[in-house]
Amino acid sequence: MLAHLAFFSAASPFPGCKGGTLEGCPSTVNCTVHYLEQQIDHFNWASPLGDASHTAFQQRFFINQQWWDREGHGPIFFYFGNEDNVELYVNHTGLMWESAAEFGAMLVFGEHRYYGMSRPYAPNTPGCMSFLTMEQAMADMAYLIDHLREQWGAAESAFVGFGGSYGGMLGSWFRVHYPNAIDGVIAASAPIWSFSGLHPPYDYNAFNQGVTFDASAAGGSTDACKTNLKAAWPRILGAGQTPDGRPAVDRGVPHLQARPSARRHVRRPILDPPVGRGTLGEHGDGELPVRQQLSDAWRLATAPLAGAGGLLAPRQGGRREGWGPCPL
């Protein structure tokens, strides 16, 4: 099943879905929303933060049963929510939506603790970050899967995990830690080996090589695209070093037009930030360098799972949510 899913390319069950938008595409409106009580701390008897009156929170999850073959014990496609409101992934994880009908699958999207509506603590709670760990998040997902087996009639169903970027990492580690809970995981762009101290050592240029491959004829584009992109970088960086060139860079990066702070930086030399500082230009105020902002257009980490709707569609709710002393 996993191999079939990984290369599945059938017509979308949502023919009206237009890439780059949410129009006609599957989304939260095709789902029902549910909540499950989770322990704030799965691994200790002591009350979290010493408060015996507050030991649990509500984890949100979305379900679509439109194609589920309940009688035939159809599989459960389970999305491991990552570091954002899970609605973003409900709306953009096309591979699950496009494959559900063929496999008779139920779709489940579990929200990661501390994001969206799955918040263990109110803003400004001292020590609130203590339970934002990979281990606690995996325990949430394990308990949610058990709940689905027992309360949703999925005891005989295979569970197939999905995740992209950190969500893919979480799903991969979940398969190792909870092999009894999940039958397999499709992890897209999940850099589980991108840590220092590994043998062989992590290749910090490997991702860029992959992006370059995608922009080549071998990757489905044209070699002219790859050549033009490589030629553009020196010109952009060169223009950024001159007073006359910076306005041209400003005009050429549309998403900077709506960000006054970023436009201020473009008017200074475009340099990489000093080591240990996330600044832009000579002085900076915490913004990323323009080079990084341009690179981000090519670094859509979860795009392999995006499907027809893509990840270029407008994000609901704008920027990633941060709250109180827990800036996420």
Buried (B, 14 or more C-beta within 10 A) or exposed (E): BEEEBEEEEEEBBBEEBBBEEBEBBBBBEBBEBBEBEBBBBBEEEEEBBEEEEBBEBBBBBBBBBBBBEBEEBBBBBBBBBBBBBBBBBBBBBBBBBBBBEEBBBBBBBBBBBBBBBBBBBEEEBEEBBBBBBEEBBBBBBBBBBBBBBEEBBBEEBBBBBBBBBBBBBBBBBBBEBBEEBBBBBBBBBBBBEEEEEEEEEBEEEEBEEEBBBBBBEEBEBEEEBBEEBEEEEEEBBEBBEEEEBBEBBBEEBEEBEEBEEBBBBBBBBBBEBEEEEEBBBEEBEEBBBBBBBBBEEBBBBBBBBBBBBBBBBEBEEEEEBEBBEBEE
